[in-house]
Each structure stands twice: as C-alpha cells, then as structure tokens.
Amino acid sequence: MKRKLVYVSGYEILGLLIGTAVMTLLTGEPADTTGVLAIMITAVATSWNLAFNYLFEAWESRQRDRTRTVRRRILHALAFQMTLVCFLIPLIAWWLDRSLFEAFLLDLVFIAYIPVYTFAYNWTFDTIFEVPASAVNDVELHRQAAQRGD
C-alpha cells in the first residue's frame, strides 16, 4: 500500500501541475478556473488510479507470465486513459459550461498525452522503486530471495 500511495501521489501531483498549465493554454480561461478544474480532475484521477491499479495488479497476478513487458505497459497506459475519460469529459463539460463534444475536443490533448505520460512515469517509477511482486515471475522471486539470503 505504501508503494501505491507514493506512486499515485507523485503521478497526480506532477499531472496536476502539467494539467493546469495545459488547460489554461487550451481554454483561455484564467488559471484559477482551470486550477480548480485540474484539482477536481486530479481527485477523480487519483481515486480511479488507485482502483484501476488494484484491479490491474489483481489481473496481472493471475497471468501465467507476469513480466511487465512493453506490450503490458502500453495496455496498462491505454486502458487507464480510456476508462478515465469516461469520468472526465462530463466533468470538464460541466465545469467549463461546454458541450460534451467541446469537452471531448479539449480533452483530446490529454487523451493523446496521458498514455505517453503514464507509460514514461510507470517505467521510471519501476526503475527507481523496482516492480511489485505482481510483476515478477515466481522464478525471479526465488532468484532475488536467494541473492538476499532469504
């Protein structure tokens, strides 16, 4: 759980900063309006991120090969973003008083950017903090334990 909280906190704080700046540029709205929207988006994204990663790791732990390949990382990033937009487009439309279509157009930048951001953030995070047990094959776990002398 500690790993997940560090992961989500870093992911969302960096995302909040970038999101506020980008939304301000895209909408022409003042930063206080887009900043509040970014905080709401971050709250939704943080909640979904915790739930999504729990579900993804539960799925991942049941796979025969649990290695975090490039393909699996891409699947993770795309699935997270595509499910997140289902929550965010109505929120953006409501807050900015725009149509769902206009909100979708505003969100297109994030739809394209977030999977790349998620992929890069996850890769960097796993490099710094190592992958979780759900992403390590049993043979690899035994090898690591043997190296530690467990």
Accessible surface in RSA format (square Angstrom, percent):
REM  Atomic radii and reference values for relative SASA: ProtOr
REM  Chains: A
REM  Algorithm: Lee & Richards
REM  Probe-radius: 1.40
REM  Slices: 20
REM RES _ NUM      All-atoms   Total-Side   Main-Chain    Non-polar    All polar
REM                ABS   REL    ABS   REL    ABS   REL    ABS   REL    ABS   REL
RES MET A   1   154.41  80.0 114.27  75.6  40.14  95.6 106.78  90.8  47.63  63.1
RES LYS A   2   170.18  83.0 162.63  99.8   7.55  18.0 108.30  97.5  61.88  65.9
RES ARG A   3    64.86  27.2  56.44  28.8   8.43  20.1  51.75  70.7  13.12   7.9
RES LYS A   4    52.46  25.6  51.59  31.7   0.87   2.1  24.94  22.4  27.52  29.3
RES LEU A   5    87.84  48.9  87.23  62.4   0.62   1.5  87.67  61.6   0.18   0.5
RES VAL A   6    66.17  43.5  60.01  54.3   6.16  14.8  64.05  55.7   2.12   5.8
RES TYR A   7    18.81   8.8  18.81  10.7   0.00   0.0  17.51  13.2   1.31   1.6
RES VAL A   8     5.70   3.8   5.70   5.2   0.00   0.0   5.70   5.0   0.00   0.0
RES SER A   9    56.61  47.8  49.86  66.5   6.75  15.5  29.11  62.0  27.50  38.5
RES GLY A  10    28.78  35.5   0.00   N/A  28.78  35.5  25.37  69.6   3.41   7.6
RES TYR A  11     7.59   3.5   7.59   4.3   0.01   0.0   7.17   5.4   0.42   0.5
RES GLU A  12    11.91   6.8  11.91   9.0   0.00   0.0   5.44  10.5   6.46   5.3
RES ILE A  13   107.34  61.1 106.72  79.5   0.62   1.5 107.29  77.3   0.05   0.1
RES LEU A  14    79.57  44.3  78.36  56.1   1.21   3.0  79.27  55.7   0.30   0.8
RES GLY A  15    21.01  25.9   0.00   N/A  21.01  25.9  13.84  38.0   7.16  16.0
RES LEU A  16    45.96  25.6  44.26  31.7   1.70   4.3  45.66  32.1   0.30   0.8
RES LEU A  17   116.32  64.8 107.26  76.7   9.06  22.8 108.91  76.5   7.41  20.0
RES ILE A  18    53.67  30.5  49.74  37.1   3.93   9.5  53.67  38.6   0.00   0.0
RES GLY A  19    11.20  13.8   0.00   N/A  11.20  13.8  10.29  28.2   0.90   2.0
RES THR A  20    31.86  22.7  31.86  32.3   0.00   0.0  27.41  36.8   4.45   6.7
RES ALA A  21    56.07  51.6  46.94  72.4   9.14  20.8  54.97  77.4   1.11   2.9
RES VAL A  22    38.28  25.2  38.14  34.5   0.13   0.3  38.28  33.3   0.00   0.0
RES MET A  23     3.70   1.9   3.70   2.5   0.00   0.0   3.70   3.1   0.00   0.0
RES THR A  24    38.24  27.2  35.64  36.1   2.61   6.2  35.22  47.3   3.02   4.6
RES LEU A  25   151.74  84.5 123.74  88.5  28.00  70.4 126.77  89.0  24.97  67.2
RES LEU A  26    72.58  40.4  44.69  32.0  27.89  70.1  47.30  33.2  25.28  68.0
RES THR A  27    20.50  14.6   0.00   0.0  20.50  48.9   2.07   2.8  18.43  27.9
RES GLY A  28    68.62  84.6   0.00   N/A  68.62  84.6  36.14  99.2  32.49  72.8
RES GLU A  29    50.10  28.8  46.29  35.0   3.81   9.1   3.82   7.4  46.28  37.8
RES PRO A  30    77.84  56.7  66.38  60.5  11.46  41.7  77.61  64.1   0.23   1.4
RES ALA A  31    58.61  53.9  50.60  78.1   8.01  18.2  50.69  71.4   7.92  21.0
RES ASP A  32   104.61  73.3  90.12  89.7  14.49  34.3  50.58 119.0  54.03  53.9
RES THR A  33    36.90  26.2  32.72  33.2   4.19  10.0  17.44  23.4  19.47  29.4
RES THR A  34     0.00   0.0   0.00   0.0   0.00   0.0   0.00   0.0   0.00   0.0
RES GLY A  35    14.28  17.6   0.00   N/A  14.28  17.6  14.07  38.6   0.21   0.5
RES VAL A  36    65.83  43.3  65.20  59.0   0.63   1.5  65.20  56.7   0.63   1.7
RES LEU A  37     0.16   0.1   0.16   0.1   0.00   0.0   0.16   0.1   0.00   0.0
RES ALA A  38     6.66   6.1   4.03   6.2   2.63   6.0   6.37   9.0   0.29   0.8
RES ILE A  39   104.66  59.6 103.85  77.4   0.82   2.0 103.99  74.9   0.68   1.8
RES MET A  40    44.69  23.1  42.18  27.9   2.51   6.0  25.88  22.0  18.82  24.9
RES ILE A  41    32.72  18.6  32.72  24.4   0.00   0.0  32.72  23.6   0.00   0.0
RES THR A  42    23.07  16.4  22.31  22.6   0.75   1.8  19.10  25.7   3.96   6.0
RES ALA A  43    58.37  53.7  47.96  74.0  10.41  23.7  56.62  79.7   1.75   4.6
RES VAL A  44    48.08  31.6  42.88  38.8   5.20  12.5  47.28  41.1   0.80   2.2
RES ALA A  45     6.23   5.7   6.23   9.6   0.00   0.0   6.23   8.8   0.00   0.0
RES THR A  46    38.32  27.3  38.32  38.9   0.00   0.0  35.23  47.3   3.09   4.7
RES SER A  47    73.91  62.5  63.89  85.3  10.01  23.1  38.02  81.0  35.88  50.3
RES TRP A  48    50.95  20.4  48.30  23.4   2.64   6.2  50.70  27.0   0.25   0.4
RES ASN A  49     2.56   1.8   2.56   2.5   0.00   0.0   0.00   0.0   2.56   2.5
RES LEU A  50    53.82  30.0  50.27  36.0   3.55   8.9  50.92  35.8   2.90   7.8
RES ALA A  51    42.46  39.0  33.76  52.1   8.71  19.8  41.93  59.0   0.54   1.4
RES PHE A  52    18.76   9.4  18.76  11.6   0.00   0.0  18.76  11.4   0.00   0.0
RES ASN A  53    12.67   8.7  12.64  12.2   0.03   0.1   7.09  17.1   5.58   5.4
RES TYR A  54   142.61  66.6 141.34  80.4   1.28   3.3  94.23  70.8  48.38  59.6
RES LEU A  55   102.60  57.1  97.97  70.1   4.62  11.6  98.20  69.0   4.40  11.8
RES PHE A  56    18.82   9.4  13.15   8.1   5.67  14.8  18.29  11.1   0.53   1.5
RES GLU A  57    25.70  14.8  24.48  18.5   1.22   2.9   9.59  18.6  16.10  13.1
RES ALA A  58    35.40  32.6  26.05  40.2   9.35  21.3  33.87  47.7   1.54   4.1
RES TRP A  59    86.31  34.6  86.17  41.7   0.14   0.3  64.68  34.5  21.63  35.1
RES GLU A  60     0.00   0.0   0.00   0.0   0.00   0.0   0.00   0.0   0.00   0.0
RES SER A  61    47.86  40.4  35.30  47.1  12.56  28.9  21.42  45.6  26.43  37.0
RES ARG A  62   170.47  71.6 135.51  69.1  34.96  83.2  73.37 100.3  97.10  58.8
RES GLN A  63    53.87  30.1  44.77  32.7   9.10  21.7   4.32   9.2  49.55  37.6
RES ARG A  64   240.81 101.1 202.79 103.4  38.02  90.5  91.51 125.1 149.30  90.5
RES ASP A  65    76.55  53.6  72.05  71.7   4.50  10.6  36.05  84.8  40.50  40.4
RES ARG A  66    40.14  16.9  40.14  20.5   0.00   0.0   2.33   3.2  37.82  22.9
RES THR A  67    59.63  42.4  57.96  58.8   1.67   4.0  48.68  65.4  10.95  16.6
RES ARG A  68    42.69  17.9  28.14  14.3  14.55  34.6   8.12  11.1  34.56  20.9
RES THR A  69    62.03  44.1  54.88  55.6   7.15  17.0  55.90  75.1   6.13   9.3
RES VAL A  70    77.03  50.7  73.45  66.5   3.57   8.6  73.45  63.8   3.57   9.7
RES ARG A  71   204.84  86.0 197.53 100.7   7.32  17.4  73.02  99.8 131.82  79.9
RES ARG A  72    33.93  14.2  31.18  15.9   2.75   6.5   6.18   8.5  27.74  16.8
RES ARG A  73    23.19   9.7  20.58  10.5   2.61   6.2   5.93   8.1  17.26  10.5
RES ILE A  74    80.17  45.6  79.28  59.1   0.89   2.2  80.17  57.7   0.00   0.0
RES LEU A  75    87.25  48.6  83.53  59.8   3.72   9.4  87.08  61.2   0.17   0.5
RES HIS A  76    15.62   8.5  15.62  10.9   0.00   0.0  11.88  12.2   3.74   4.3
RES ALA A  77     1.97   1.8   1.97   3.0   0.00   0.0   1.97   2.8   0.00   0.0
RES LEU A  78    84.16  46.9  84.05  60.1   0.11   0.3  84.16  59.1   0.00   0.0
RES ALA A  79    33.34  30.7  24.48  37.8   8.86  20.1  32.84  46.2   0.50   1.3
RES PHE A  80     3.53   1.8   3.53   2.2   0.00   0.0   3.53   2.1   0.00   0.0
RES GLN A  81     1.26   0.7   1.26   0.9   0.00   0.0   0.00   0.0   1.26   1.0
RES MET A  82    87.79  45.5  82.32  54.5   5.46  13.0  49.69  42.2  38.10  50.5
RES THR A  83    53.59  38.1  50.95  51.7   2.63   6.3  52.71  70.8   0.87   1.3
RES LEU A  84     7.17   4.0   7.17   5.1   0.00   0.0   7.17   5.0   0.00   0.0
RES VAL A  85    16.82  11.1  16.44  14.9   0.38   0.9  16.44  14.3   0.38   1.0
RES CYS A  86    93.93  71.1  70.47  78.6  23.46  55.1  31.95  81.0  61.98  66.8
RES PHE A  87    98.15  49.1  86.13  53.4  12.02  31.3  90.60  54.9   7.55  21.6
RES LEU A  88     8.52   4.7   8.52   6.1   0.00   0.0   8.52   6.0   0.00   0.0
RES ILE A  89    24.45  13.9  24.45  18.2   0.00   0.0  24.45  17.6   0.00   0.0
RES PRO A  90    66.09  48.2  61.06  55.7   5.03  18.3  62.22  51.4   3.87  24.0
RES LEU A  91    30.41  16.9  25.16  18.0   5.25  13.2  29.68  20.8   0.73   2.0
RES ILE A  92     0.45   0.3   0.45   0.3   0.00   0.0   0.45   0.3   0.00   0.0
RES ALA A  93     8.40   7.7   6.76  10.4   1.64   3.7   7.15  10.1   1.25   3.3
RES TRP A  94   170.34  68.4 149.40  72.3  20.95  49.2 128.92  68.7  41.42  67.2
RES TRP A  95    84.36  33.9  63.71  30.8  20.65  48.5  64.90  34.6  19.46  31.6
RES LEU A  96    14.68   8.2   1.01   0.7  13.67  34.4   4.94   3.5   9.74  26.2
RES ASP A  97   135.07  94.6 112.07 111.5  23.01  54.4  30.92  72.8 104.16 103.9
RES ARG A  98    70.74  29.7  54.15  27.6  16.59  39.5  14.90  20.4  55.84  33.8
RES SER A  99    57.77  48.8  43.50  58.0  14.28  32.9  51.02 108.6   6.75   9.5
RES LEU A 100   109.31  60.9 103.84  74.3   5.46  13.7 104.04  73.1   5.26  14.2
RES PHE A 101   134.90  67.5 127.93  79.2   6.97  18.1 131.92  80.0   2.98   8.5
RES GLU A 102    80.18  46.0  78.75  59.6   1.43   3.4  25.45  49.2  54.73  44.7
RES ALA A 103     0.00   0.0   0.00   0.0   0.00   0.0   0.00   0.0   0.00   0.0
RES PHE A 104    76.63  38.3  76.63  47.5   0.00   0.0  76.63  46.5   0.00   0.0
RES LEU A 105    83.98  46.8  72.87  52.1  11.12  27.9  73.22  51.4  10.76  29.0
RES LEU A 106    21.37  11.9  19.27  13.8   2.10   5.3  21.37  15.0   0.00   0.0
RES ASP A 107     2.08   1.5   2.08   2.1   0.00   0.0   0.00   0.0   2.08   2.1
RES LEU A 108    74.61  41.5  71.21  50.9   3.39   8.5  71.60  50.3   3.00   8.1
RES VAL A 109    64.77  42.6  59.22  53.6   5.55  13.4  64.01  55.6   0.76   2.1
RES PHE A 110    23.05  11.5  23.05  14.3   0.00   0.0  23.05  14.0   0.00   0.0
RES ILE A 111    28.22  16.1  25.77  19.2   2.45   5.9  25.77  18.6   2.45   6.7
RES ALA A 112    72.32  66.5  54.46  84.0  17.86  40.6  64.16  90.3   8.16  21.6
RES TYR A 113    74.11  34.6  68.91  39.2   5.21  13.5  65.92  49.5   8.19  10.1
RES ILE A 114    24.27  13.8  24.27  18.1   0.00   0.0  24.27  17.5   0.00   0.0
RES PRO A 115    13.48   9.8  11.96  10.9   1.51   5.5  12.45  10.3   1.02   6.4
RES VAL A 116   102.41  67.4  98.94  89.6   3.47   8.4 102.18  88.8   0.22   0.6
RES TYR A 117    17.48   8.2  13.20   7.5   4.28  11.2  17.47  13.1   0.01   0.0
RES THR A 118     1.18   0.8   1.18   1.2   0.00   0.0   1.18   1.6   0.00   0.0
RES PHE A 119    56.15  28.1  55.88  34.6   0.27   0.7  56.15  34.0   0.00   0.0
RES ALA A 120    52.45  48.2  47.38  73.1   5.07  11.5  52.09  73.3   0.37   1.0
RES TYR A 121    36.31  17.0  30.75  17.5   5.56  14.5  29.74  22.3   6.57   8.1
RES ASN A 122    14.05   9.7  13.34  12.9   0.71   1.7   7.63  18.4   6.41   6.2
RES TRP A 123   110.49  44.3 110.18  53.3   0.32   0.7  85.18  45.4  25.31  41.1
RES THR A 124    73.45  52.2  70.58  71.6   2.86   6.8  48.60  65.3  24.85  37.6
RES PHE A 125    10.11   5.1   7.60   4.7   2.51   6.5   9.80   5.9   0.31   0.9
RES ASP A 126    10.37   7.3   5.57   5.5   4.80  11.4   3.00   7.1   7.37   7.4
RES THR A 127   100.40  71.4  71.43  72.4  28.97  69.0  70.51  94.7  29.89  45.2
RES ILE A 128   116.20  66.1  86.63  64.5  29.57  71.3  92.44  66.6  23.77  64.5
RES PHE A 129   103.92  52.0  82.02  50.8  21.90  57.0  87.32  52.9  16.60  47.5
RES GLU A 130   127.67  73.3 123.62  93.5   4.05   9.6  45.45  87.9  82.22  67.1
RES VAL A 131    50.65  33.3  36.29  32.9  14.36  34.6  36.29  31.5  14.36  38.9
RES PRO A 132    17.41  12.7  11.74  10.7   5.66  20.6  17.41  14.4   0.00   0.0
RES ALA A 133    67.28  61.9  53.70  82.9  13.58  30.9  56.16  79.1  11.12  29.4
RES SER A 134    17.99  15.2  10.80  14.4   7.19  16.6  14.80  31.5   3.19   4.5
RES ALA A 135     5.85   5.4   0.00   0.0   5.85  13.3   0.00   0.0   5.85  15.5
RES VAL A 136     9.58   6.3   6.99   6.3   2.59   6.2   9.58   8.3   0.00   0.0
RES ASN A 137    46.39  32.0  44.21  42.7   2.18   5.3  16.93  40.7  29.46  28.5
RES ASP A 138    84.14  58.9  80.35  80.0   3.79   9.0  23.75  55.9  60.39  60.2
RES VAL A 139   122.57  80.7 120.18 108.8   2.40   5.8 121.50 105.6   1.07   2.9
RES GLU A 140    55.21  31.7  54.20  41.0   1.01   2.4  23.11  44.7  32.11  26.2
RES LEU A 141    65.02  36.2  62.22  44.5   2.80   7.0  62.58  43.9   2.44   6.6
RES HIS A 142   131.58  71.9 126.27  87.8   5.31  13.6  86.21  88.8  45.37  52.8
RES ARG A 143   109.75  46.1 102.93  52.5   6.82  16.2  67.69  92.5  42.06  25.5
RES GLN A 144    53.18  29.7  52.34  38.2   0.84   2.0  13.40  28.5  39.77  30.2
RES ALA A 145    25.46  23.4  25.46  39.3   0.00   0.0  25.46  35.8   0.00   0.0
RES ALA A 146    75.24  69.2  49.52  76.4  25.71  58.5  56.88  80.1  18.35  48.6
RES GLN A 147   131.96  73.8  93.10  68.0  38.86  92.5  43.33  92.2  88.63  67.2
RES ARG A 148   157.25  66.0 120.29  61.3  36.96  88.0  72.74  99.4  84.50  51.2
RES GLY A 149    65.72  81.0   0.00   N/A  65.72  81.0  32.35  88.8  33.38  74.7
RES ASP A 150   124.55  87.2  60.50  60.2  64.05 151.4  54.70 128.7  69.85  69.7
END  Absolute sums over single chains surface
CHAIN  1 A     8781.4       7549.7       1231.7       6269.9       2511.6
END  Absolute sums over all chains
TOTAL          8781.4       7549.7       1231.7       6269.9       2511.6
